[in-house]
Amino acid sequence: MEIRNYKDLEVAETPHGINAYKLYDKDPALIMHLHLKAGESLKAHITPVDVAFYILEGTPTIMVGEEKIVVKKDDIVESPKDIVHCIYNETEKDVRVLVMKLPKPTSKTIMV
Protein backbone atom coordinates (compact mmCIF):
# COMPACT_ATOMS: atom_id res chain seq x y z
CA MET A 1 0.00 0.00 0.00
CA GLU A 2 1.22 3.50 -0.85
CA ILE A 3 -0.10 6.55 0.94
CA ARG A 4 0.64 10.13 -0.08
CA ASN A 5 -0.48 13.44 1.36
CA TYR A 6 -0.04 16.47 -0.89
CA LYS A 7 1.33 18.43 2.07
CA ASP A 8 4.33 16.07 2.14
CA LEU A 9 5.13 16.39 -1.59
CA GLU A 10 7.25 18.92 -3.43
CA VAL A 11 5.51 21.39 -5.69
CA ALA A 12 5.48 19.97 -9.23
CA GLU A 13 6.80 22.09 -12.06
CA THR A 14 3.96 23.24 -14.34
CA PRO A 15 3.56 26.06 -16.87
CA HIS A 16 0.77 27.55 -14.74
CA GLY A 17 2.83 28.97 -11.86
CA ILE A 18 0.55 27.59 -9.12
CA ASN A 19 1.08 25.02 -6.38
CA ALA A 20 0.52 21.62 -7.97
CA TYR A 21 1.35 18.24 -6.48
CA LYS A 22 1.59 14.87 -8.27
CA LEU A 23 -0.40 12.41 -6.20
CA TYR A 24 -0.41 9.59 -8.77
CA ASP A 25 1.77 9.32 -11.86
CA LYS A 26 1.59 5.91 -13.50
CA ASP A 27 0.62 4.60 -16.94
CA PRO A 28 -3.15 4.35 -16.31
CA ALA A 29 -3.59 7.94 -15.06
CA LEU A 30 -2.10 11.18 -13.78
CA ILE A 31 -3.72 12.70 -10.69
CA MET A 32 -2.70 16.16 -9.53
CA HIS A 33 -3.73 18.21 -6.51
CA LEU A 34 -3.96 21.91 -7.41
CA HIS A 35 -3.99 24.67 -4.81
CA LEU A 36 -5.02 28.03 -6.23
CA LYS A 37 -4.78 31.04 -3.96
CA ALA A 38 -7.04 34.09 -4.35
CA GLY A 39 -6.77 35.47 -7.87
CA GLU A 40 -4.68 32.61 -9.28
CA SER A 41 -5.65 30.63 -12.36
CA LEU A 42 -4.37 28.11 -14.82
CA LYS A 43 -3.44 29.19 -18.31
CA ALA A 44 -6.01 28.06 -20.89
CA HIS A 45 -4.78 24.80 -22.39
CA ILE A 46 -5.78 21.68 -24.31
CA THR A 47 -4.93 18.16 -23.15
CA PRO A 48 -4.76 15.10 -25.42
CA VAL A 49 -6.81 13.04 -22.92
CA ASP A 50 -10.06 13.37 -20.97
CA VAL A 51 -9.78 15.34 -17.73
CA ALA A 52 -11.98 15.31 -14.63
CA PHE A 53 -11.85 18.09 -12.03
CA TYR A 54 -13.06 17.21 -8.51
CA ILE A 55 -13.51 20.25 -6.28
CA LEU A 56 -12.05 19.68 -2.81
CA GLU A 57 -12.38 23.23 -1.45
CA GLY A 58 -13.69 26.60 -2.58
CA THR A 59 -15.78 27.81 -5.50
CA PRO A 60 -13.61 28.03 -8.61
CA THR A 61 -14.78 29.05 -12.04
CA ILE A 62 -14.12 26.35 -14.62
CA MET A 63 -14.08 26.86 -18.36
CA VAL A 64 -14.52 23.94 -20.75
CA GLY A 65 -14.76 24.95 -24.39
CA GLU A 66 -16.99 28.01 -24.50
CA GLU A 67 -18.77 27.21 -21.20
CA LYS A 68 -17.58 28.99 -18.06
CA ILE A 69 -19.33 28.28 -14.74
CA VAL A 70 -18.76 28.60 -10.99
CA VAL A 71 -18.66 25.21 -9.26
CA LYS A 72 -18.54 24.18 -5.61
CA LYS A 73 -17.02 21.66 -3.24
CA ASP A 74 -17.76 18.03 -4.15
CA ASP A 75 -18.68 18.87 -7.77
CA ILE A 76 -16.93 16.96 -10.54
CA VAL A 77 -16.48 18.55 -13.96
CA GLU A 78 -15.59 16.57 -17.06
CA SER A 79 -13.53 18.04 -19.90
CA PRO A 80 -13.22 15.94 -23.06
CA LYS A 81 -9.83 15.58 -24.69
CA ASP A 82 -8.74 18.16 -27.26
CA ILE A 83 -11.01 20.88 -25.78
CA VAL A 84 -9.60 24.08 -24.26
CA HIS A 85 -10.14 24.30 -20.50
CA CYS A 86 -9.06 26.38 -17.53
CA ILE A 87 -9.61 26.84 -13.78
CA TYR A 88 -9.88 30.31 -12.23
CA ASN A 89 -9.99 31.29 -8.57
CA GLU A 90 -11.87 34.56 -8.74
CA THR A 91 -12.57 34.52 -4.99
CA GLU A 92 -10.72 35.63 -1.87
CA LYS A 93 -10.54 32.07 -0.49
CA ASP A 94 -8.28 29.16 -1.42
CA VAL A 95 -9.38 26.64 -4.01
CA ARG A 96 -8.19 23.04 -4.07
CA VAL A 97 -8.94 20.77 -7.02
CA LEU A 98 -8.10 17.16 -7.80
CA VAL A 99 -7.27 16.88 -11.51
CA MET A 100 -7.43 13.43 -13.06
CA LYS A 101 -6.06 12.87 -16.56
CA LEU A 102 -7.36 9.59 -17.90
CA PRO A 103 -5.45 7.88 -19.35
CA LYS A 104 -2.12 9.46 -18.54
CA PRO A 105 -1.12 11.67 -21.49
CA THR A 106 1.62 10.42 -23.78
CA SER A 107 1.85 13.69 -25.72
CA LYS A 108 2.24 17.27 -24.58
CA THR A 109 -0.43 19.71 -23.44
CA ILE A 110 -0.99 22.63 -25.81
CA MET A 111 -0.98 26.08 -24.22
CA VAL A 112 -3.34 28.56 -25.91
C-alpha positions in Angstrom: 0.0 0.0 0.0 1.2 3.5 -0.9 -0.1 6.5 0.9 0.6 10.1 -0.1 -0.5 13.4 1.4 0.0 16.5 -0.9 1.3 18.4 2.1 4.3 16.1 2.1 5.1 16.4 -1.6 7.3 18.9 -3.4 5.5 21.4 -5.7 5.5 20.0 -9.2 6.8 22.1 -12.1 4.0 23.2 -14.3 3.6 26.1 -16.9 0.8 27.6 -14.7 2.8 29.0 -11.9 0.6 27.6 -9.1 1.1 25.0 -6.4 0.5 21.6 -8.0 1.4 18.2 -6.5 1.6 14.9 -8.3 -0.4 12.4 -6.2 -0.4 9.6 -8.8 1.8 9.3 -11.9 1.6 5.9 -13.5 0.6 4.6 -16.9 -3.1 4.4 -16.3 -3.6 7.9 -15.1 -2.1 11.2 -13.8 -3.7 12.7 -10.7 -2.7 16.2 -9.5 -3.7 18.2 -6.5 -4.0 21.9 -7.4 -4.0 24.7 -4.8 -5.0 28.0 -6.2 -4.8 31.0 -4.0 -7.0 34.1 -4.3 -6.8 35.5 -7.9 -4.7 32.6 -9.3 -5.6 30.6 -12.4 -4.4 28.1 -14.8 -3.4 29.2 -18.3 -6.0 28.1 -20.9 -4.8 24.8 -22.4 -5.8 21.7 -24.3 -4.9 18.2 -23.2 -4.8 15.1 -25.4 -6.8 13.0 -22.9 -10.1 13.4 -21.0 -9.8 15.3 -17.7 -12.0 15.3 -14.6 -11.8 18.1 -12.0 -13.1 17.2 -8.5 -13.5 20.3 -6.3 -12.1 19.7 -2.8 -12.4 23.2 -1.4 -13.7 26.6 -2.6 -15.8 27.8 -5.5 -13.6 28.0 -8.6 -14.8 29.0 -12.0 -14.1 26.4 -14.6 -14.1 26.9 -18.4 -14.5 23.9 -20.7 -14.8 25.0 -24.4 -17.0 28.0 -24.5 -18.8 27.2 -21.2 -17.6 29.0 -18.1 -19.3 28.3 -14.7 -18.8 28.6 -11.0 -18.7 25.2 -9.3 -18.5 24.2 -5.6 -17.0 21.7 -3.2 -17.8 18.0 -4.2 -18.7 18.9 -7.8 -16.9 17.0 -10.5 -16.5 18.5 -14.0 -15.6 16.6 -17.1 -13.5 18.0 -19.9 -13.2 15.9 -23.1 -9.8 15.6 -24.7 -8.7 18.2 -27.3 -11.0 20.9 -25.8 -9.6 24.1 -24.3 -10.1 24.3 -20.5 -9.1 26.4 -17.5 -9.6 26.8 -13.8 -9.9 30.3 -12.2 -10.0 31.3 -8.6 -11.9 34.6 -8.7 -12.6 34.5 -5.0 -10.7 35.6 -1.9 -10.5 32.1 -0.5 -8.3 29.2 -1.4 -9.4 26.6 -4.0 -8.2 23.0 -4.1 -8.9 20.8 -7.0 -8.1 17.2 -7.8 -7.3 16.9 -11.5 -7.4 13.4 -13.1 -6.1 12.9 -16.6 -7.4 9.6 -17.9 -5.5 7.9 -19.4 -2.1 9.5 -18.5 -1.1 11.7 -21.5 1.6 10.4 -23.8 1.8 13.7 -25.7 2.2 17.3 -24.6 -0.4 19.7 -23.4 -1.0 22.6 -25.8 -1.0 26.1 -24.2 -3.3 28.6 -25.9 
